Amino acid sequence: MSKELLKKNRNEIVRKAESNLELVRPASKTSPFFSFHYSYQEISCDGDKTHVRSKQKSFKNGKLTSEEFDGTLPGSVYNGMIGEMQKLFFNQCATLMNSFSMFLPFQAKKTKE
């Protein structure tokens, strides 16, 4: 075998023989009446670390997609999030109870300020 390099013209067009490749047609669109979406989020605290895990799966137009996430944050994130969720919950409870307060016999009269 010769160790000499062959030089080719860079502008030369090389034609390849046609192969017997079969063209794959895209799948026909499935019924739009069947689709689903599933999501799952988990947040847990282990000492001074907050673990976050999320999974999402969906099926639309014959295409299945899947996404996953897993991460770690400082522990203060979990405590702050729990505190915010409790505030939101108690504010919603107070709003609900205020709407029923007019039916109570011992309703406090509001003074104009």
The first five atom37 places (N, CA, C, CB, O) and aatype in JSON, in Angstrom:
{
  "aatype": [12, 15, 11, 6, 10, 10, 11, 11, 2, 1, 2, 6, 9, 19, 1, 11, 0, 6, 15, 2, 10, 6, 10, 19, 1, 14, 0, 15, 11, 16, 15, 14, 13, 13, 15, 13, 8, 18, 15, 18, 5, 6, 9, 15, 4, 3, 7, 3, 11, 16, 8, 19, 1, 15, 11, 5, 11, 15, 13, 11, 2, 7, 11, 10, 16, 15, 6, 6, 13, 3, 7, 16, 10, 14, 7, 15, 19, 18, 2, 7, 12, 9, 7, 6, 12, 5, 11, 10, 13, 13, 2, 5, 4, 0, 16, 10, 12, 2, 15, 13, 15, 12, 13, 10, 14, 13, 5, 0, 11, 11, 16, 11, 6],
  "atom_mask": [
    [1, 1, 1, 1, 1],
    [1, 1, 1, 1, 1],
    [1, 1, 1, 1, 1],
    [1, 1, 1, 1, 1],
    [1, 1, 1, 1, 1],
    [1, 1, 1, 1, 1],
    [1, 1, 1, 1, 1],
    [1, 1, 1, 1, 1],
    [1, 1, 1, 1, 1],
    [1, 1, 1, 1, 1],
    [1, 1, 1, 1, 1],
    [1, 1, 1, 1, 1],
    [1, 1, 1, 1, 1],
    [1, 1, 1, 1, 1],
    [1, 1, 1, 1, 1],
    [1, 1, 1, 1, 1],
    [1, 1, 1, 1, 1],
    [1, 1, 1, 1, 1],
    [1, 1, 1, 1, 1],
    [1, 1, 1, 1, 1],
    [1, 1, 1, 1, 1],
    [1, 1, 1, 1, 1],
    [1, 1, 1, 1, 1],
    [1, 1, 1, 1, 1],
    [1, 1, 1, 1, 1],
    [1, 1, 1, 1, 1],
    [1, 1, 1, 1, 1],
    [1, 1, 1, 1, 1],
    [1, 1, 1, 1, 1],
    [1, 1, 1, 1, 1],
    [1, 1, 1, 1, 1],
    [1, 1, 1, 1, 1],
    [1, 1, 1, 1, 1],
    [1, 1, 1, 1, 1],
    [1, 1, 1, 1, 1],
    [1, 1, 1, 1, 1],
    [1, 1, 1, 1, 1],
    [1, 1, 1, 1, 1],
    [1, 1, 1, 1, 1],
    [1, 1, 1, 1, 1],
    [1, 1, 1, 1, 1],
    [1, 1, 1, 1, 1],
    [1, 1, 1, 1, 1],
    [1, 1, 1, 1, 1],
    [1, 1, 1, 1, 1],
    [1, 1, 1, 1, 1],
    [1, 1, 1, 0, 1],
    [1, 1, 1, 1, 1],
    [1, 1, 1, 1, 1],
    [1, 1, 1, 1, 1],
    [1, 1, 1, 1, 1],
    [1, 1, 1, 1, 1],
    [1, 1, 1, 1, 1],
    [1, 1, 1, 1, 1],
    [1, 1, 1, 1, 1],
    [1, 1, 1, 1, 1],
    [1, 1, 1, 1, 1],
    [1, 1, 1, 1, 1],
    [1, 1, 1, 1, 1],
    [1, 1, 1, 1, 1],
    [1, 1, 1, 1, 1],
    [1, 1, 1, 0, 1],
    [1, 1, 1, 1, 1],
    [1, 1, 1, 1, 1],
    [1, 1, 1, 1, 1],
    [1, 1, 1, 1, 1],
    [1, 1, 1, 1, 1],
    [1, 1, 1, 1, 1],
    [1, 1, 1, 1, 1],
    [1, 1, 1, 1, 1],
    [1, 1, 1, 0, 1],
    [1, 1, 1, 1, 1],
    [1, 1, 1, 1, 1],
    [1, 1, 1, 1, 1],
    [1, 1, 1, 0, 1],
    [1, 1, 1, 1, 1],
    [1, 1, 1, 1, 1],
    [1, 1, 1, 1, 1],
    [1, 1, 1, 1, 1],
    [1, 1, 1, 0, 1],
    [1, 1, 1, 1, 1],
    [1, 1, 1, 1, 1],
    [1, 1, 1, 0, 1],
    [1, 1, 1, 1, 1],
    [1, 1, 1, 1, 1],
    [1, 1, 1, 1, 1],
    [1, 1, 1, 1, 1],
    [1, 1, 1, 1, 1],
    [1, 1, 1, 1, 1],
    [1, 1, 1, 1, 1],
    [1, 1, 1, 1, 1],
    [1, 1, 1, 1, 1],
    [1, 1, 1, 1, 1],
    [1, 1, 1, 1, 1],
    [1, 1, 1, 1, 1],
    [1, 1, 1, 1, 1],
    [1, 1, 1, 1, 1],
    [1, 1, 1, 1, 1],
    [1, 1, 1, 1, 1],
    [1, 1, 1, 1, 1],
    [1, 1, 1, 1, 1],
    [1, 1, 1, 1, 1],
    [1, 1, 1, 1, 1],
    [1, 1, 1, 1, 1],
    [1, 1, 1, 1, 1],
    [1, 1, 1, 1, 1],
    [1, 1, 1, 1, 1],
    [1, 1, 1, 1, 1],
    [1, 1, 1, 1, 1],
    [1, 1, 1, 1, 1],
    [1, 1, 1, 1, 1],
    [1, 1, 1, 1, 1],
    [1, 1, 1, 1, 1]
  ],
  "atom_positions": [
    [[0.85, -1.17, 0.0], [0.0, 0.0, 0.0], [0.9, 1.24, 0.0], [-0.97, 0.0, 1.22], [1.85, 1.34, 0.76]],
    [[0.56, 2.13, -0.85], [1.35, 3.35, -1.0], [0.98, 4.35, 0.09], [1.13, 3.96, -2.39], [-0.17, 4.46, 0.5]],
    [[1.99, 5.06, 0.55], [1.75, 6.04, 1.59], [1.56, 7.44, 1.03], [2.89, 6.04, 2.58], [1.52, 8.42, 1.78]],
    [[1.44, 7.54, -0.27], [1.24, 8.84, -0.89], [-0.22, 9.25, -0.76], [1.66, 8.82, -2.37], [-1.12, 8.41, -0.87]],
    [[-0.45, 10.53, -0.52], [-1.81, 11.05, -0.4], [-2.34, 11.42, -1.78], [-1.86, 12.27, 0.55], [-1.61, 11.98, -2.6]],
    [[-3.57, 11.1, -2.01], [-4.2, 11.48, -3.26], [-4.85, 12.85, -3.09], [-5.25, 10.43, -3.7], [-5.5, 13.12, -2.08]],
    [[-4.67, 13.69, -4.06], [-5.27, 15.01, -4.0], [-6.53, 15.01, -4.85], [-4.28, 16.1, -4.48], [-6.53, 14.55, -6.0]],
    [[-7.6, 15.53, -4.27], [-8.86, 15.65, -4.99], [-9.22, 17.11, -5.09], [-9.99, 14.85, -4.3], [-8.88, 17.92, -4.23]],
    [[-9.9, 17.43, -6.14], [-10.39, 18.79, -6.33], [-11.52, 19.02, -5.33], [-10.88, 19.02, -7.81], [-12.44, 18.21, -5.25]],
    [[-11.48, 20.09, -4.58], [-12.5, 20.37, -3.55], [-13.87, 20.65, -4.16], [-12.08, 21.55, -2.69], [-14.89, 20.41, -3.52]],
    [[-13.9, 21.13, -5.36], [-15.17, 21.49, -5.99], [-15.77, 20.32, -6.78], [-14.98, 22.67, -6.92], [-16.8, 20.48, -7.43]],
    [[-15.15, 19.19, -6.72], [-15.62, 18.04, -7.46], [-16.89, 17.48, -6.81], [-14.52, 16.96, -7.54], [-16.94, 17.31, -5.59]],
    [[-17.89, 17.19, -7.6], [-19.15, 16.63, -7.11], [-19.06, 15.12, -7.21], [-20.39, 17.17, -7.92], [-18.76, 14.57, -8.27]],
    [[-19.31, 14.47, -6.12], [-19.25, 13.01, -6.09], [-20.67, 12.49, -6.08], [-18.45, 12.49, -4.85], [-21.46, 12.81, -5.19]],
    [[-20.99, 11.68, -7.06], [-22.33, 11.09, -7.16], [-22.27, 9.67, -6.59], [-22.83, 11.07, -8.65], [-21.39, 8.88, -6.92]],
    [[-23.25, 9.4, -5.73], [-23.3, 8.07, -5.13], [-24.42, 7.28, -5.78], [-23.52, 8.16, -3.59], [-25.4, 7.84, -6.28]],
    [[-24.25, 6.01, -5.78], [-25.27, 5.14, -6.36], [-26.5, 5.16, -5.47], [-24.73, 3.69, -6.53], [-26.41, 5.22, -4.24]],
    [[-27.66, 5.11, -6.11], [-28.9, 5.12, -5.34], [-29.04, 3.8, -4.6], [-30.13, 5.35, -6.26], [-28.83, 2.73, -5.16]],
    [[-29.39, 3.89, -3.37], [-29.57, 2.68, -2.58], [-31.07, 2.38, -2.49], [-28.94, 2.82, -1.16], [-31.91, 3.22, -2.81]],
    [[-31.36, 1.22, -2.05], [-32.75, 0.79, -1.94], [-33.3, 1.14, -0.57], [-32.88, -0.72, -2.2], [-33.71, 0.26, 0.19]],
    [[-33.3, 2.43, -0.24], [-33.84, 2.86, 1.04], [-35.34, 3.02, 0.92], [-33.2, 4.18, 1.5], [-35.87, 3.47, -0.1]],
    [[-36.02, 2.63, 1.97], [-37.46, 2.73, 1.99], [-37.86, 4.0, 2.72], [-38.09, 1.48, 2.66], [-37.39, 4.24, 3.84]],
    [[-38.7, 4.79, 2.13], [-39.16, 6.02, 2.78], [-40.2, 5.67, 3.83], [-39.74, 7.01, 1.74], [-41.13, 4.91, 3.56]],
    [[-40.05, 6.23, 5.0], [-40.99, 5.99, 6.09], [-41.97, 7.16, 6.12], [-40.26, 5.82, 7.47], [-41.57, 8.31, 6.27]],
    [[-43.21, 6.85, 5.97], [-44.26, 7.88, 6.01], [-44.57, 8.22, 7.46], [-45.53, 7.39, 5.27], [-44.56, 7.35, 8.32]],
    [[-44.86, 9.5, 7.73], [-45.24, 9.85, 9.11], [-46.55, 9.16, 9.49], [-45.38, 11.39, 9.26], [-47.43, 8.93, 8.67]],
    [[-46.63, 8.85, 10.77], [-47.82, 8.17, 11.27], [-49.03, 9.09, 11.1], [-47.66, 7.77, 12.77], [-48.93, 10.3, 11.26]],
    [[-50.14, 8.48, 10.76], [-51.34, 9.29, 10.6], [-51.73, 9.9, 11.94], [-52.5, 8.44, 10.03], [-51.51, 9.31, 13.0]],
    [[-52.3, 11.06, 11.87], [-52.69, 11.73, 13.11], [-53.75, 10.92, 13.82], [-53.2, 13.17, 12.83], [-54.74, 10.49, 13.23]],
    [[-53.51, 10.73, 15.1], [-54.47, 9.96, 15.89], [-55.63, 10.85, 16.29], [-53.79, 9.35, 17.13], [-55.64, 12.06, 16.06]],
    [[-56.58, 10.23, 16.87], [-57.78, 10.95, 17.28], [-57.44, 11.99, 18.35], [-58.84, 9.97, 17.8], [-56.77, 11.67, 19.33]],
    [[-57.9, 13.23, 18.18], [-57.63, 14.24, 19.19], [-58.46, 14.05, 20.46], [-57.88, 15.62, 18.62], [-58.34, 14.81, 21.42]],
    [[-59.31, 13.03, 20.45], [-60.16, 12.82, 21.61], [-59.45, 12.07, 22.72], [-61.4, 12.06, 21.2], [-59.95, 12.01, 23.84]],
    [[-58.3, 11.49, 22.43], [-57.56, 10.78, 23.47], [-56.24, 11.49, 23.72], [-57.32, 9.31, 23.06], [-55.36, 11.51, 22.86]],
    [[-56.12, 12.07, 24.88], [-54.87, 12.68, 25.31], [-54.88, 12.71, 26.84], [-54.7, 14.13, 24.71], [-55.94, 12.69, 27.47]],
    [[-53.7, 12.75, 27.41], [-53.63, 12.84, 28.86], [-52.39, 13.62, 29.27], [-53.63, 11.45, 29.51], [-51.44, 13.76, 28.5]],
    [[-52.43, 14.12, 30.49], [-51.31, 14.84, 31.07], [-51.19, 14.4, 32.53], [-51.5, 16.39, 30.96], [-52.16, 14.45, 33.29]],
    [[-49.99, 13.98, 32.91], [-49.74, 13.52, 34.27], [-48.55, 14.31, 34.8], [-49.47, 11.97, 34.33], [-47.51, 14.4, 34.15]],
    [[-48.7, 14.87, 35.98], [-47.57, 15.58, 36.6], [-47.49, 15.2, 38.08], [-47.72, 17.12, 36.42], [-48.5, 14.93, 38.73]],
    [[-46.28, 15.2, 38.57], [-46.01, 14.8, 39.94], [-44.88, 15.68, 40.47], [-45.64, 13.28, 40.04], [-43.82, 15.77, 39.85]],
    [[-45.12, 16.31, 41.6], [-44.09, 17.12, 42.24], [-43.94, 16.66, 43.69], [-44.45, 18.64, 42.18], [-44.93, 16.4, 44.38]],
    [[-42.71, 16.55, 44.12], [-42.43, 16.14, 45.49], [-41.37, 17.08, 46.05], [-41.95, 14.65, 45.55], [-40.32, 17.3, 45.44]],
    [[-41.65, 17.63, 47.22], [-40.71, 18.51, 47.91], [-40.56, 17.98, 49.32], [-41.19, 20.01, 47.9], [-41.54, 17.86, 50.05]],
    [[-39.34, 17.66, 49.7], [-39.11, 17.12, 51.04], [-37.89, 17.79, 51.66], [-38.93, 15.58, 50.98], [-37.03, 18.33, 50.96]],
    [[-37.84, 17.73, 52.98], [-36.75, 18.35, 53.72], [-36.02, 17.26, 54.5], [-37.26, 19.48, 54.66], [-36.64, 16.46, 55.2]],
    [[-34.72, 17.25, 54.36], [-33.9, 16.29, 55.08], [-32.76, 17.05, 55.74], [-33.36, 15.16, 54.12], [-31.71, 17.28, 55.13]],
    [[-32.97, 17.43, 56.99], [-31.94, 18.2, 57.7], [-31.82, 19.6, 57.14], [0.0, 0.0, 0.0], [-32.76, 20.39, 57.22]],
    [[-30.68, 19.91, 56.59], [-30.45, 21.27, 56.08], [-30.56, 21.34, 54.56], [-29.09, 21.76, 56.53], [-30.07, 22.29, 53.96]],
    [[-31.18, 20.34, 53.93], [-31.33, 20.33, 52.48], [-32.78, 20.1, 52.09], [-30.43, 19.24, 51.84], [-33.49, 19.32, 52.73]],
    [[-33.21, 20.78, 51.04], [-34.54, 20.6, 50.48], [-34.39, 19.85, 49.16], [-35.28, 21.97, 50.28], [-33.65, 20.28, 48.28]],
    [[-35.09, 18.74, 49.02], [-35.03, 17.93, 47.81], [-36.29, 18.19, 46.99], [-34.88, 16.42, 48.14], [-37.41, 18.13, 47.5]],
    [[-36.1, 18.47, 45.71], [-37.22, 18.75, 44.8], [-37.18, 17.73, 43.68], [-37.16, 20.22, 44.24], [-36.13, 17.52, 43.07]],
    [[-38.32, 17.09, 43.4], [-38.42, 16.12, 42.32], [-39.71, 16.38, 41.56], [-38.37, 14.65, 42.86], [-40.77, 16.57, 42.17]],
    [[-39.62, 16.39, 40.25], [-40.79, 16.65, 39.42], [-40.78, 15.72, 38.22], [-40.84, 18.12, 38.97], [-39.73, 15.48, 37.63]],
    [[-41.94, 15.21, 37.86], [-42.1, 14.36, 36.67], [-43.34, 14.81, 35.93], [-42.2, 12.83, 37.06], [-44.37, 15.11, 36.53]],
    [[-43.23, 14.87, 34.61], [-44.38, 15.22, 33.77], [-44.41, 14.3, 32.57], [-44.32, 16.71, 33.32], [-43.38, 14.08, 31.92]],
    [[-45.57, 13.77, 32.28], [-45.75, 12.93, 31.1], [-47.04, 13.37, 30.43], [-45.78, 11.41, 31.48], [-48.03, 13.65, 31.1]],
    [[-47.02, 13.42, 29.11], [-48.23, 13.79, 28.38], [-48.27, 13.08, 27.04], [-48.31, 15.32, 28.18], [-47.24, 12.72, 26.48]],
    [[-49.47, 12.88, 26.55], [-49.7, 12.25, 25.27], [-50.67, 13.12, 24.49], [-50.25, 10.79, 25.43], [-51.83, 13.26, 24.87]],
    [[-50.19, 13.7, 23.39], [-51.03, 14.56, 22.54], [-50.7, 14.28, 21.09], [-50.82, 16.06, 22.88], [-49.54, 14.16, 20.72]],
    [[-51.72, 14.19, 20.28], [-51.56, 14.0, 18.84], [-50.62, 12.84, 18.51], [-51.05, 15.28, 18.19], [-49.81, 12.94, 17.59]],
    [[-50.72, 11.76, 19.24], [-49.9, 10.59, 18.98], [-48.46, 10.71, 19.42], [0.0, 0.0, 0.0], [-47.63, 9.88, 19.05]],
    [[-48.14, 11.73, 20.21], [-46.76, 11.94, 20.64], [-46.7, 11.89, 22.17], [-46.22, 13.3, 20.11], [-47.4, 12.64, 22.85]],
    [[-45.85, 11.02, 22.69], [-45.65, 10.89, 24.13], [-44.41, 11.68, 24.52], [-45.51, 9.4, 24.54], [-43.33, 11.46, 23.97]],
    [[-44.57, 12.59, 25.46], [-43.44, 13.38, 25.95], [-43.27, 13.12, 27.44], [-43.65, 14.9, 25.66], [-44.24, 12.92, 28.17]],
    [[-42.03, 13.14, 27.88], [-41.71, 12.87, 29.27], [-40.6, 13.81, 29.72], [-41.3, 11.38, 29.48], [-39.6, 13.97, 29.02]],
    [[-40.79, 14.42, 30.89], [-39.79, 15.31, 31.46], [-39.61, 14.97, 32.93], [-40.21, 16.8, 31.29], [-40.57, 14.66, 33.63]],
    [[-38.36, 15.01, 33.39], [-38.07, 14.75, 34.8], [-37.07, 15.76, 35.3], [-37.53, 13.32, 34.99], [-36.22, 16.25, 34.56]],
    [[-37.19, 16.08, 36.59], [-36.28, 17.04, 37.22], [-36.03, 16.57, 38.64], [-36.85, 18.49, 37.21], [-36.94, 16.11, 39.33]],
    [[-34.79, 16.69, 39.07], [-34.42, 16.33, 40.43], [-33.36, 17.33, 40.88], [-33.91, 14.84, 40.53], [-32.36, 17.51, 40.19]],
    [[-33.56, 17.98, 42.03], [-32.6, 18.97, 42.48], [-32.56, 19.1, 43.99], [0.0, 0.0, 0.0], [-33.41, 18.58, 44.7]],
    [[-31.56, 19.82, 44.47], [-31.36, 20.05, 45.89], [-31.19, 21.55, 46.14], [-30.13, 19.27, 46.43], [-30.46, 22.22, 45.41]],
    [[-31.87, 22.05, 47.16], [-31.81, 23.46, 47.54], [-31.48, 23.55, 49.03], [-33.15, 24.19, 47.22], [-31.53, 22.54, 49.73]],
    [[-31.15, 24.75, 49.52], [-30.92, 24.91, 50.97], [-32.2, 24.63, 51.77], [-30.41, 26.34, 51.28], [-33.3, 24.78, 51.25]],
    [[-32.05, 24.24, 53.02], [-33.2, 23.91, 53.87], [-34.12, 25.07, 54.15], [0.0, 0.0, 0.0], [-35.3, 24.86, 54.43]],
    [[-33.62, 26.3, 54.08], [-34.46, 27.47, 54.35], [-35.56, 27.64, 53.31], [-33.6, 28.73, 54.41], [-36.58, 28.26, 53.58]],
    [[-35.35, 27.09, 52.12], [-36.36, 27.18, 51.06], [-37.62, 26.43, 51.48], [-35.81, 26.61, 49.73], [-38.73, 26.92, 51.29]],
    [[-37.45, 25.25, 52.05], [-38.59, 24.44, 52.48], [-39.37, 25.14, 53.59], [-38.12, 23.05, 52.96], [-40.6, 25.21, 53.53]],
    [[-38.66, 25.66, 54.58], [-39.34, 26.33, 55.7], [-40.08, 27.58, 55.23], [-38.32, 26.7, 56.79], [-41.19, 27.84, 55.68]],
    [[-39.47, 28.35, 54.34], [-40.13, 29.54, 53.81], [-41.37, 29.19, 53.0], [0.0, 0.0, 0.0], [-42.38, 29.88, 53.08]],
    [[-41.29, 28.11, 52.22], [-42.42, 27.69, 51.4], [-43.58, 27.2, 52.27], [-42.0, 26.58, 50.42], [-44.73, 27.51, 51.98]],
    [[-43.28, 26.45, 53.32], [-44.33, 25.97, 54.23], [-45.01, 27.16, 54.92], [-43.73, 24.99, 55.28], [-46.23, 27.18, 55.06]],
    [[-44.22, 28.14, 55.35], [-44.8, 29.33, 55.99], [-45.72, 30.09, 55.04], [0.0, 0.0, 0.0], [-46.79, 30.55, 55.45]],
    [[-45.31, 30.24, 53.78], [-46.16, 30.94, 52.79], [-47.44, 30.16, 52.52], [-45.39, 31.14, 51.48], [-48.51, 30.76, 52.39]],
    [[-47.35, 28.83, 52.43], [-48.54, 28.02, 52.19], [-49.52, 28.12, 53.36], [-48.16, 26.55, 51.95], [-50.73, 28.18, 53.14]],
    [[-49.02, 28.14, 54.58], [-49.9, 28.27, 55.74], [-50.59, 29.63, 55.75], [-49.11, 28.07, 57.05], [-51.78, 29.71, 56.06]],
    [[-49.86, 30.7, 55.42], [-50.48, 32.03, 55.35], [-51.59, 32.07, 54.32], [-49.43, 33.09, 55.02], [-52.67, 32.6, 54.58]],
    [[-51.33, 31.51, 53.13], [-52.35, 31.49, 52.08], [-53.58, 30.69, 52.51], [-51.78, 30.9, 50.79], [-54.71, 31.1, 52.26]],
    [[-53.36, 29.55, 53.17], [-54.47, 28.72, 53.62], [-55.32, 29.45, 54.66], [-53.95, 27.41, 54.21], [-56.55, 29.44, 54.57]],
    [[-54.68, 30.08, 55.64], [-55.44, 30.78, 56.68], [-56.14, 32.02, 56.12], [-54.52, 31.18, 57.83], [-57.23, 32.35, 56.59]],
    [[-55.55, 32.7, 55.15], [-56.23, 33.83, 54.52], [-57.47, 33.37, 53.74], [-55.27, 34.57, 53.57], [-58.49, 34.06, 53.75]],
    [[-57.39, 32.23, 53.09], [-58.55, 31.71, 52.38], [-59.64, 31.27, 53.36], [-58.14, 30.53, 51.47], [-60.82, 31.49, 53.1]],
    [[-59.24, 30.66, 54.48], [-60.22, 30.28, 55.51], [-60.91, 31.5, 56.08], [-59.55, 29.47, 56.64], [-62.12, 31.49, 56.3]],
    [[-60.15, 32.57, 56.34], [-60.73, 33.8, 56.88], [-61.71, 34.41, 55.89], [-59.64, 34.81, 57.24], [-62.76, 34.9, 56.29]],
    [[-61.38, 34.41, 54.62], [-62.27, 34.95, 53.59], [-63.56, 34.14, 53.52], [-61.58, 34.97, 52.22], [-64.65, 34.71, 53.39]],
    [[-63.45, 32.84, 53.61], [-64.64, 31.98, 53.58], [-65.52, 32.21, 54.81], [-64.23, 30.49, 53.5], [-66.74, 32.31, 54.69]],
    [[-64.9, 32.3, 55.98], [-65.68, 32.51, 57.2], [-66.32, 33.89, 57.23], [-64.79, 32.34, 58.42], [-67.43, 34.04, 57.76]],
    [[-65.66, 34.9, 56.68], [-66.26, 36.24, 56.64], [-67.52, 36.27, 55.78], [-65.25, 37.24, 56.11], [-68.43, 37.04, 56.06]],
    [[-67.57, 35.44, 54.74], [-68.77, 35.43, 53.91], [-69.97, 34.82, 54.66], [-68.51, 34.63, 52.62], [-71.12, 35.14, 54.34]],
    [[-69.73, 33.97, 55.66], [-70.81, 33.39, 56.45], [-71.08, 34.19, 57.73], [-70.49, 31.96, 56.81], [-72.05, 33.88, 58.44]],
    [[-70.28, 35.17, 58.04], [-70.44, 35.89, 59.3], [-71.74, 36.68, 59.37], [-69.26, 36.82, 59.51], [-72.23, 36.95, 60.47]],
    [[-72.29, 37.06, 58.25], [-73.55, 37.83, 58.28], [-74.73, 36.99, 58.77], [-73.86, 38.39, 56.91], [-75.75, 37.55, 59.17]],
    [[-74.61, 35.67, 58.73], [-75.68, 34.8, 59.19], [-75.59, 34.48, 60.68], [-75.67, 33.51, 58.4], [-76.5, 33.85, 61.23]],
    [[-74.54, 34.9, 61.33], [-74.38, 34.64, 62.75], [-75.12, 35.69, 63.57], [-72.89, 34.61, 63.14], [-75.15, 36.86, 63.18]],
    [[-75.73, 35.28, 64.7], [-76.5, 36.23, 65.49], [-75.61, 37.24, 66.24], [-77.38, 35.48, 66.48], [-76.08, 38.32, 66.59]],
    [[-74.38, 36.92, 66.47], [-73.52, 37.82, 67.22], [-72.54, 38.56, 66.28], [-72.75, 37.03, 68.3], [-71.37, 38.74, 66.6]],
    [[-73.05, 38.96, 65.14], [-72.23, 39.66, 64.17], [-71.77, 41.0, 64.74], [-73.0, 39.86, 62.84], [-72.57, 41.78, 65.25]],
    [[-70.52, 41.26, 64.65], [-69.97, 42.53, 65.13], [-70.26, 43.61, 64.12], [-68.46, 42.42, 65.4], [-70.11, 43.4, 62.91]],
    [[-70.68, 44.78, 64.61], [-71.0, 45.88, 63.71], [-69.7, 46.61, 63.37], [-72.04, 46.87, 64.34], [-68.86, 46.88, 64.24]],
    [[-69.57, 46.9, 62.12], [-68.37, 47.62, 61.67], [-68.6, 49.1, 61.84], [-68.03, 47.28, 60.19], [-69.68, 49.6, 61.52]],
    [[-67.61, 49.78, 62.32], [-67.72, 51.24, 62.5], [-67.02, 51.92, 61.34], [-67.1, 51.71, 63.87], [-66.04, 51.41, 60.8]],
    [[-67.57, 53.08, 60.96], [-66.96, 53.85, 59.87], [-65.78, 54.62, 60.43], [-67.99, 54.82, 59.2], [-65.87, 55.25, 61.48]],
    [[-64.68, 54.55, 59.7], [-63.48, 55.26, 60.16], [-63.15, 56.38, 59.22], [-62.3, 54.31, 60.3], [-62.17, 57.09, 59.43]]
  ]
}
